[in-house]
Amino acid sequence: MRKYYFNSLTREEKKKIRAEYKKTYAHTEFQRRLIRLAIYSIIGFVFSIFLVSYSLIQHEDIVANLLIAIPLFIAAIIFLIGRHYAKLMVLNNIALKNKKTE
C-alpha cells in the first residue's frame, strides 16, 4: 500500500483532520455512498455465512452454495477495502491542503 501523508501525521493532527472531514462531509453524497458500501458489505458477509451454514446443516447443494458464498464474501471484502481507500484519499487530500496553508 502507498504511503500517504495522512498516515505520517501525529495523533493530534489526525484528530484535527478527522474533525474537519466530519464538518465538511457530514451530510454529503460521498458520506452516503460510504455508508451504502458498508451496508452492502455487511449484507454480503451475513448472506455468505448464512449460505455456508445452511448448506452444512441441511446437507443440500454444498458445492453450489459455496460457489455463490465465496465470491460474495470476496466482494464484501473488496467493498470494505474500497470504502477505506476512498475515505483515506479524502483525508489525505485534506491533510495536504492544510499542509500547504501552514
CORPE-V560095 format. One record per residue. N is the residue number from 1. RES is the residue in one letter. PSI is psi in whole degrees, 0 to 359 (* if undefined). Layout:
N RES PSI
N RES PSI
This chain:
1 M 144
2 R 152
3 K 122
4 Y 152
5 Y 324
6 F 324
7 N 337
8 S 358
9 L 161
10 T 171
11 R 320
12 E 320
13 E 322
14 K 322
15 K 321
16 K 319
17 I 317
18 R 323
19 A 319
20 E 323
21 Y 315
22 K 323
23 K 321
24 T 317
25 Y 25
26 A 309
27 H 46
28 T 170
29 E 328
30 F 315
31 Q 322
32 R 322
33 R 322
34 L 318
35 I 320
36 R 320
37 L 321
38 A 319
39 I 317
40 Y 320
41 S 322
42 I 317
43 I 320
44 G 316
45 F 312
46 V 315
47 F 322
48 S 321
49 I 321
50 F 316
51 L 316
52 V 314
53 S 321
54 Y 317
55 S 327
56 L 324
57 I 314
58 Q 347
59 H 39
60 E 131
61 D 53
62 I 316
63 V 317
64 A 318
65 N 325
66 L 324
67 L 339
68 I 319
69 A 321
70 I 311
71 P 327
72 L 319
73 F 318
74 I 320
75 A 322
76 A 321
77 I 319
78 I 322
79 F 317
80 L 319
81 I 319
82 G 322
83 R 314
84 H 318
85 Y 317
86 A 317
87 K 322
88 L 322
89 M 318
90 V 317
91 L 321
92 N 319
93 N 319
94 I 318
95 A 319
96 L 323
97 K 320
98 N 328
99 K 320
100 K 326
101 T 339
102 E *
